[in-house]
């Protein structure tokens, strides 16, 4: 009889667990119909209804006459490098630079752009990424392709020097080990050897 109760109770518990798992299951993810679609977190719909897209990469070509630039960027969906030709118009906003003429080949740019009705990519915002200036190597050393010897001196605040006590660390103590086979006689005071 106990075996029958155990079996019924086990089936009941398994049934409750299955129902609970179904109730708390996550929604299924539906793949987009177009596998080349741009992720929705990269798209922003502007006031005129066009989507604003974003790209970050290196300038590979500039055409000041046609007011275009080519940007080599990494497509995160396919994990491949691609090139994007962008047109610059009078509405393009520049950050960290003033004009298209200040941009050079191999500059790193972050660009917000839209796709025009004619299929052209139109730059809305071009942000010039300044090179990292935290390098401690002087410019002369970089030009000579050899590291410069830079003397680094610690900064000492002398205003607090009197208030800080000087603590000297003792010299290391040398520990001698005695082999187990040797015995050392122990002599107490007043005993003869």
C-alpha positions in Angstrom: 0.0 0.0 0.0 2.9 2.4 0.8 4.4 1.7 -2.7 1.1 2.7 -4.3 0.9 6.0 -2.3 4.5 6.8 -3.1 3.9 6.3 -6.9 0.7 8.5 -6.8 2.5 11.2 -4.8 5.5 11.1 -7.2 3.3 11.4 -10.3 1.5 14.3 -8.6 4.8 16.1 -7.8 6.1 15.6 -11.3 2.8 16.9 -12.8 3.1 20.1 -10.6 6.7 20.7 -11.7 5.8 20.4 -15.4 2.9 22.8 -15.0 5.2 25.3 -13.1 7.9 25.1 -15.8 5.4 25.7 -18.6 4.0 28.7 -16.7 7.4 30.3 -16.2 8.9 29.4 -19.5 10.4 32.3 -21.5 8.8 33.5 -24.7 10.3 32.0 -27.8 12.6 34.1 -30.0 11.5 34.6 -33.5 14.3 35.1 -36.1 13.9 38.1 -38.4 12.7 37.4 -41.9 15.7 39.3 -43.3 19.0 37.9 -41.9 20.9 41.0 -43.0 18.6 43.3 -41.1 20.2 45.8 -38.8 19.7 45.1 -35.1 16.9 47.2 -33.7 19.1 48.7 -31.0 21.3 50.3 -33.7 18.3 52.0 -35.3 16.6 55.2 -34.3 13.7 56.7 -36.2 14.2 60.4 -36.8 11.6 63.1 -37.1 11.2 62.8 -40.8 10.6 59.0 -40.6 14.0 57.8 -41.7 16.0 55.4 -39.6 19.3 56.7 -38.2 22.0 54.0 -38.3 25.5 54.0 -36.7 28.9 52.9 -37.8 32.4 53.1 -36.2 35.5 52.5 -38.2 38.6 53.8 -40.0 38.6 56.1 -43.0 40.0 54.4 -46.1 39.1 57.0 -48.8 38.2 60.7 -49.0 36.8 62.6 -51.9 36.6 66.3 -51.0 35.1 67.2 -54.5 32.2 64.8 -54.3 32.0 65.3 -50.5 32.2 61.6 -49.7 34.2 59.3 -47.5 34.7 55.6 -47.3 34.6 54.0 -43.8 36.0 50.5 -43.1 34.0 49.0 -40.3 33.3 45.6 -38.6 29.8 44.2 -39.3 29.0 42.7 -35.9 26.3 40.4 -37.4 28.6 38.7 -39.8 31.9 39.4 -38.0 33.4 40.7 -41.3 35.0 44.0 -42.3 32.9 46.0 -44.7 33.2 49.4 -46.4 30.6 52.1 -46.3 30.5 55.1 -48.6 28.9 58.1 -46.9 27.9 61.5 -48.5 28.4 64.7 -46.5 25.9 67.5 -46.9 25.3 70.9 -45.4 23.2 69.4 -42.5 26.1 67.1 -41.4 27.3 67.9 -37.9 31.0 67.5 -37.0 32.3 66.8 -33.5 35.9 67.3 -32.5 36.6 68.6 -36.0 35.2 71.5 -38.0 35.1 70.4 -41.6 35.5 67.4 -43.9 39.0 68.8 -44.9 40.3 68.0 -41.4 39.6 64.3 -41.8 42.6 62.2 -42.9 43.0 58.6 -44.1 43.2 56.1 -41.2 41.3 58.5 -38.8 38.8 56.7 -36.6 35.2 58.0 -36.9 31.9 57.3 -35.3 29.1 58.2 -37.7 25.3 58.5 -37.5 23.8 58.2 -40.9 20.6 57.7 -42.8 19.8 56.0 -46.1 18.4 58.5 -48.6 15.6 57.8 -51.1 18.2 57.3 -53.8 20.0 54.6 -51.7 22.9 56.9 -50.7 24.2 56.8 -47.2 24.0 60.4 -45.8 26.1 61.3 -42.8 24.1 63.2 -40.1 26.8 63.3 -37.4 30.5 62.7 -37.7 32.5 62.3 -34.5 36.3 62.3 -34.8 37.8 59.8 -32.3 40.9 61.5 -30.8 43.9 59.3 -30.4 44.7 58.2 -26.9 46.9 60.9 -25.3 47.6 59.0 -22.1 50.8 57.6 -23.6 53.9 58.4 -21.6 56.3 58.0 -24.5 57.4 61.4 -25.9 56.6 62.3 -29.5 60.4 62.3 -30.4 60.7 58.7 -29.3 57.8 57.7 -31.5 59.2 59.4 -34.5 62.6 57.7 -34.0 60.9 54.2 -33.5 62.9 53.7 -30.3 61.8 54.1 -26.7 63.1 57.2 -25.0 64.6 57.0 -21.6 62.2 58.8 -19.3 63.2 59.5 -15.8 60.2 59.1 -13.5 60.5 60.7 -10.1 58.0 60.1 -7.3 56.0 63.1 -6.1 56.6 63.8 -2.5 54.3 65.9 -0.4 56.5 67.7 2.1 53.7 69.4 3.9 52.7 66.2 5.6 56.2 64.9 6.1 56.5 65.9 9.8 53.2 64.4 10.8 54.0 61.0 9.4 56.1 58.8 11.8 59.0 57.1 10.3 58.9 53.3 10.8 62.0 51.4 10.2 61.7 47.7 9.4 64.2 45.4 11.1 66.8 43.6 9.1 65.8 40.1 8.1 66.8 37.4 10.6 68.8 34.5 9.3 67.4 31.2 10.4 69.9 28.4 10.7 68.7 24.8 10.5 70.3 22.0 12.4 70.3 18.5 10.9 68.3 15.9 12.8 71.3 13.6 13.3 73.3 16.1 15.3 72.6 16.7 18.9 73.3 19.8 20.8 74.0 19.4 24.5 71.8 21.5 26.7 73.7 23.1 29.6 71.8 24.7 32.5 73.4 27.3 34.7 75.5 26.0 37.4 76.1 22.6 35.8 79.4 21.4 34.6 79.9 19.9 31.3 
